[in-house]
Amino acid sequence: MAAELSEELKSFMETGIYRLDGSNVVFIDPVRVLNESYSRFALSPSDYYSRSFAPPKSAFPAEAVPKKRKRKPKPHHDLNERERVAEKRHQEARALLLSAHKALLAAADLLGLLPQVMGGEGSSHGGERAAEKNFVELGNHWKAPFCEITLGLRASNEVDQGSRPRHDVGRAVVSLFNNLIGNETNDDVEAEFQNCCYILPRRSSFHMSDLRQIRDLVPAQSSQGFNLIVIDPPWENGSVHQKAAYPTLPNRYFFNLPVKELAHEDGALVVLWMTNREKLRMFVEKELLPGWGVTDVTPFYWLKVKPDGSLICDLDLFHHRPYECFLIGYINVDVDFQCTEKFKYLKSSQVIISVPGAHSRKPPLESPFNPQQRDSGTRTTTPCTVVGVPFH
């Protein structure tokens, strides 16, 4: 007979959020967090956790593996000034990250549950995955202005309680690119594009365009702005170029993002994902964030682990860290004036731990920042995520 789950694990299975020992560390299951947004559909763990951490199989039989030649030791490399600053930052974060990982390893009940969480009861793993469409290429094509997506409309905006079946009652065809496409209902909306089905979560919208069209997201009135703005720019990055993962943009292009105009007049939390390059960090802290009007910046960390809880690589690898940093700051907020029961000021760095999905896919952040939102009576957060990949 299986042991009964603790209250913490029951909550984790429902929300995907598990607060580890100490309030500054949280483990999340992105699949469960994302599924909180859907009414009738659910993301499969096998689709999200598509990344393999198993060592590559050898092409040779065990007895025929050729012996590796001994490599000559590399000459000692003295760090330049920028590398020394980056190493200092790493050492400052190291104690926090080690403490967070230690807290995860101590949560034996959570680690014992991860195989079930990642396996996804009832999900299929053997099916053939459909090839994902490259919307960046489609957006660059001359036919992009003629691309249309079909939205399935349902009978009511109210969430169905299961009393009777509901059926699609109409369809709307709208332009796919350079167009704000929204689902204002309390139910999921099914959409179709080139014989593929997509799901729009309730109360959500998206805008697929060149960054030059970003102003289409600016609300008509500042009282309708966003309370949480998450920005994941296509920073110039050597590893991205090597993998040809996506096109990048020069850093100074991001001065044109209308962050202040996107923010709610009562204030917003701005989250900016970073790479571990020191040159970028200095540019962001000294020029970009002040240019946006973002103040009181605090570094947070995403620590990446394997399904068994171990780090995806050694913590001290210089050019490949098992963590990413994201900076959090405020805009349109006087933190000294607004430190009240309903406004919690982020005074120290925190760590989010999860098993990563596909390359460059970041974990959802809205729920970990406000896990008790539905019970607290505070104003609902209105999030805006800007994931910038350029069309040319």
N, C-alpha and C positions, 0 to 999 in steps of 0.2 A: 504494500500500500504506500503510495507516494506521500511524502511528508507535506503538511499544509504550509503554504507560503506565508511568510511574514507579511505584516501590513505594508512595509516598505516595498517588498517585491510585488505585492498585489497592485500597489499604486504604479510601480514601474511597468508592469504588464499592461496597464490601462493607458498610461500617459507617455511611456518611453523615457521617463526622467527618473534618475536615481541619485539622490544627494549622498555623497560619500562622507566619511568622517571629516568634519570641518565644513563650514558653509561655503568655502571658496572652491570646492571641487564638485563637479557633477558629471555623471556618466549618462550618455543619452543613446537611445536607439533611434536613429533618424527615421526609420520606417514607421514606427509607432507615432512619433511626433508628427510626421507628414500626414499620416492617416487620420489624425484628429481633424484635418481640414475637409475630409470627404464624408458624404452622407451615405451613398449607396455603393461606392467603389473602394478598393483598397490597393495600395502598392504592395507588391509581392517582395518578401525579403530576398528571394533568389534573383530578382531583377536589380535590386539596389546593391546587394553585396556580391557583385559580379567579379570582383577583384580576387585573384588567387594569391595566397601567401606561401604556397607549397614550393619547395626548391625545384628548379627545372630538372626534368628527367634527362639522363645522359643518353646519347645516341648509341653508346657502346654497351655491350654486356659487362657485367660487374668485373669479370676476369680479364676483359680486354680493354679496360679504361687506360688510355695512355698516361704515362707519368708526366706530371707537370714539371716544366723547367723551373728551376729556382730563379726567381727574379732578383736582380741586383737591387740592393737597398737604395731608395731614392735619396739624393743629397738633401741635407737639412735645409728647409726653406724658412727664412726669416719672414715673419708677418710684416706687411706694410702697415702704415698708420690706420688705414680704413679697416683692414682685417683685424688689427688689435682692438679697435673700438667694437667691432662685431663680436669678437671673442669675449670682450668685457660684458657686453649685453647678454651673451649666452650664459656666462658664469652667474650673472645676477638672476637670471631666470631659472638656472639649473636647480637650485635648492627647492624652489616652488614646484617644479616639474617632477623632481624625484619624490617629494612628499606626496604629490597627487598620485603618482604611480604606486607608491607604497600603500596608499589608502585603497586603491583599486585591488591590489593583490590581497589585501586583508579582508576584502569583501567576498569570502569564499562562496556564500550563498548566491551572490550575483554571478560570479564566474561560472558556477555550476549550471546556471540557467542560460548562459549565452548560446550554447549549441542549439537549444530549442528556439531561442529568439531568432538566431540567424538562419536556422533551417526553415522556420515558418511552417507551422503545422498546417497541412493541407495544401501547401504550395507545390507546384511541379518544378522539378529541376532538370528533367531530361528533355523538355520541349525545345524546339528550334526557335531561337530568338530572331525576331524580325530585325532587319537592318535599320538602324536609326537614320533618319533623314538629316542631311547637313544643311540646316537653314541658313548658315552663313553663305554657302555657295549659292543657294537659291536666291538669297537676298541680293547677291551680286549679279545675278543673271538678268539679261534684258527683259525676260518675261516676268520678272518679279512684280511689276505693277498690275499684272493680270492674274496673279495667284489669288485664289479665293478659298475660304474655309466655310464649311457648312455647320451651323449650330442647330442642334435639336432642341426645340422648345417644348416645355411640358405644361400641363393644364393649370398648375397653380404654383405660386411662389412659396407656399407653405410646405414645410417638410412633411412628407407622407408618414403617417403613424402605422401603416400596415392594415388599415381597416378595409381598404379595397385596392385593387391593382390600378396603376396609373399608366397611361400610354402617351407616347409622343403625339402632340396635336399640331405641330407645325415645324417648319425649318426656315432658318434665315441664312442667307448667303452674304458674306461680307468680305472685304479685302483683307488679306492676311498681313501684308507689310504696310508700315507707316500708318497704322490704324489702331486705336485703342479698343481692344476687344474685351468686354466685361461680362461677368455673370453676376447680376444683381439679385439673384434669387437665393433662397435658403436651401437649395438642392443642387446636386451636381448637374453639369450640363455636358452632354456628349457632343463632340465635334469631329468632323471628318475632313481630311485633306489627303488627296491622292491615295484613296483607298485605305488610309490608316486612321484609326480612331484615337482621339485625344480626349482627356477629361479635364474640364475646368471646375475646380473646387468652388463651393458656395462662396458668395461674396468676394470674388477675386477678379482680377483683370490682368492682361498682359499687353505689352506694346513692343512689337518686333520691328526694329528700324535701325538705321544708321544713327550714331550718337548725335549727329547734327539735328535730328528730329526730337531730341530728348525733351525739348521745351513743351512738347505736346502733353507731357505728364504733369506739368505745373497746373495746380488747381486754379479755378477762377478767383477764389477768395482764400486768403491765408488761414481762415477759420476752418477750411476744408483740407488743410495740409496733412502731412504724414507725421506720426509720432515716433516712428522707428524707420530709419533709412539705412539699408544694408547695401554697400557698394563693393563689388568684386571686379575691379578693372582688369583688362588684359595687359598687365604690366609687361614691359620688355623683359624677357627672361631667356637665358641661354638654354635651359633644359626644355622649355616650350618649343624653341626653334628646332632643337635636335629631334624632338618627337613629332614635330609638325602638328601639334595638338590643335592650335588655333592661331589666327593672326593676332599680332600685338599692335599697340600704339605707343608713340613717344609720350613720356610721362606728362609733358606740359599740356597735352591735349585735354587733360582732365580738369584744368582750371575752368573750362567752359561748362562743367556740370553745374546746373542751377540749384545747388544743394540748399541754399538759404531760402529760395523760393518754393522748394518742395516741402520745407519744414512747416509744421503747424505753428500758428502764431503764439501758442502757449508753450512751445518748446518741443524739441525732438532729440532723440538719441541717435547719433550717427555712428555706424559701424563700418570700418574700412579694412578689408582684407589686405594683407601685406605678403611680400616674399621676404626671405631672410637676407636680402642684399642690403648692406649698410648704406650704400649710396642712395638707394630708394628711401630707406628709413629717414635719412637726414633731409632729403627733399620734401618728404611728406610732413615731417614735424616742423620744419623751418619755413616752408613755403606753401604747400598745398592746403593743409588744414587751416592755417591762419587766413589764407585766401578765401576759403569757404566760410569763414566765421565760426569755425568749430573750436571750442575751448575745453579746458579741464580734461585733457586726454589721458586715458589709462590703458596700458597694454593688457590684453587678454591672450590666452593661449589655447590652441586646439592640439591636444596630445593624441597621436594616432597609435592604436594598439591592434594586435592580431586577435583573432577569436579566443585565444587562450589567455589573453590579458598581457602578453609580453609586448614590448615596443616593436614597431615595424623595422627599426634599425637601431644601432647604437646611438645613445643620446648625444655623444660627443663627436660624431662624424662632422667634419667641418663643412663640407659642401652638400650634405644631405641630412638635415635634421629630421627627427621623427615628430616634429611639431611645426605648426604655423602660428604666426602672430596676427591678431587683428586689433586695431586701435579703436577705442570707444570714447567719444566725446559728446559734448552738448552744443546745441545751437538754439538761439533764442531763449536761453535759460540763464537766470541768475541763481546759481547754486546756493549762494549764501542766503538768499531771500526765500527759496523754495524748499528748504530742507524741512519738510513736514512729514506726517505719518503716511500721506499718500504719495510722497515724492522721496524716493530712496536714492541717495547720491552714491555712486560707485567710487569708493575711496581706495580700494586696493585691487590688485590684479587677481584674476580668477582663472581656473582651468576647466575646460570642457574636454572630456575624454570620449572617444567613440572609435568604432572600427570603420575605416574609410571605405567609401564606395569607389566609383570610377575615378579616373585621373582628374584632379582639379575640382571635383564635386565637393562643395562645402556642406557641413551639417546645418540643418535649420536652426536659427538662433532665437526666434521670437518666444517660444515656450520656455526654454531654459532661463531667459531673463525675467519671465513673469509667470512661473509655474502655478501660482495660486490666484491668477487673475480672475477666474470665474467665481471664486469664493470671496474675494476681497472687497467687492463693491466699487473698485476703482474704475476709472474710465478705460474702455477697451482700447488696446493699442491698434493704431492703423499703420500697417507696415508697408514699406515700398522697397523692393529689391532692384537694384540696377546692376545687371550683369552685362558688362560692355564688351562685345566682340564686334570689331568694325566691319562694315560693308564698305567696299571701295567704289 
